[in-house]
Amino acid sequence: MISNLALAQNYTSAGNGNWELTSNWTNTSGNGAATPSLNGGYGTRNLNHNQTITGNYTLGSATLNISTDRTLIVTGNFENGGGGQTNLQGTLIVEGNITLNSRINVLPGGRLIAKNNLRINSSDYLNVGTNVAPPAFADLIVYGNLNAFNSGDVIINRNGRVAVFGDVNDNGGGGTILRVNNGGQMYVDGDINYAGGGSTIQNNNTTNPYGLYVNGDINNTGGGSNTTPNTADQQTLLDTNPDFANWLGGIENGPLPIELISFMAKSSDNIIQLNWITAKEENFSHFELERSVDQQKFEIIGIIQGQGESFSDVHYDFEDSDAPYGKIFYKLKAVDIDDTFEYSPVISVENNFKGKISIYPNPVKQPSHVKLMVPGLFTENISHMALFDMEGSLLKEFINFNPADELTIDEIKAGIYLLKVDHNGLEENIRLIIK
C-alpha cells in the first residue's frame, strides 16, 4: 500500500517558466520529487501556468491537464505513455515529434501544435473536439505528417479544426479509421495514403461545407477499404468555407499562399465597399479582384498591387461603383511574382434594388402596355418576373426580361395584382392596379 501511494504523485503548477524549476510546482500528493518527472510517472500534472520543457517529455501513465489560456512548450519530442492521458483546454506546442501510446483529448479552447510529425500507435488515441456547437473550437495543427500505426484512429468532432501540412499515412496494418463527424473540419495539404485492409475514410458532414478537404490525392487501397465520396479539394474550401479558410490562412507558415485575416464587402448607396487584410506576404505580386452574379462566371474588375514582402498587417480597400443589382459574389486571386496563384474564399453581398423599381402608368387600363421603370445602373436583363392575382394564382411569366421592353397587359380583368421581380437572388413585389 505504501509503495502504491508513492507511485501516485500529483502536482499542480505554481509559476511560469522552466518546468524543472522547483518553485514552479506544488506536490499535492505528499510524496515523491519536488517536480514532475520528465520520463514517466503516475498521478496527475495540472498545468495552470505557462511553462517550457527543454528537451524530451514522456508522460508515462500520468494524466496531464493543461488549463484554458495556458501553454506548455516542449522543445524536443513528446510521448503519451501507455495508460497516460492528456487533456488540452490550453495549448501544447511540440517542436519535435509526437507519439501517442494513449489518448490525447483536444477540448474546446484547446490547441495541439506538432511542429514535426504526429504518430498514433493504436486505437482511437487522437480525439479533436466534442459535440458542443462551436465556438470554442478545438484545434490540431500538424506541420509534418500524421501517421497511424496498428489501426491508430483519428476522430474529429463537431467543433474540431485540423490542419495537416504533410500527408496522412497508415502503416498497412489495416482497420485504420479517419472520421470527420458532422461539424468537424479537416484540411490535408498533401495526400492521404491508407494501404491496410478495411481502412475507412469517413466524412459525416452530409451538406456543404464538406468538412474534409484534401489538396493532394486520396489513396485508400486495402481490401475492403471504404472512402466516403463527400470530400473536396483546396479550391472548394476557398470557394465555400471562408471561416475555415481564414483560420488556415492565419496559421504561421501555413499551407495557404498568403495569410488572409479577413475579406469583407458592404453595400452603401449602390457602391460596394470591399476591404481585406493580410498578415503576411512573401514574394507576392498582386491581387486580381473578381466578381460574379452566379458563382459560375467571374470577371476581373480590378488589379491591386501587393506589398511584395510584409510580416505585419496590410489593409486593402476597393470600391465597386458599377456593381449590378442583386446578390453579388467576390473572390481574390492572389498572384505571386512567379505567376503562381491561389484564390481566397468567395464572399457575397446584396446590392438591393428594393424600392427602386416601379411601373408606369399605374393604375393602367387594358388592353395596354406598361413600362418597367428601373434605376440607371440596371443594365442587364431581369432574371424572372411573374404576375399573380391576389389569391396567388400565376397569370403571366417573363423570363430574362429586357427592362427596355414594355409589358403587355391584356385579357386580364380589372383588379389588383402583384408583379414579383426576381433578379440575382433578390425579390421585389410591386402592386399593379388594372381598371
Buried (B, 14 or more C-beta within 10 A) or exposed (E): EEEEEEBBBBBBBEBBEBBBBEEBBEBEBEEBEEBBBBEBBBBBBBBBBBBBBEEBBBBBBBBBBBBBEBBBBBBBBBBBBEBBBBBBBBBBBBBBBBBBBBBBBBBBBBBBBBBBBBBBBBBBBBBBBBEBEBEBBBBBBBBBBBBBBBBBBBBBBBBBBBBBBBBBBBBBBBBBBBBBBEBBBBBBBBBBBBBBBBBBBBBBBEEEBBBBBBBBEBBBEBEEBEBBEBBBEBEBBBBBBBEBBBBBBBBEEBBBBBBBBBBEBEBEEBEBBBEBBBBBBBEBBBBBBBBBBEEEEBEEBEEBEBBEEBEEEBEBEBEBEEBBBBBBBBBBBBBBEEEEBBBBBBBEBBBBBEEBBEBEEBEBEBEBEBBBBBEEBBEBBBBBBBBBBEEEEEBBEBEEBEBEEEBEBEEBEEEEBBBBBBBBBBEBEBEBEBE
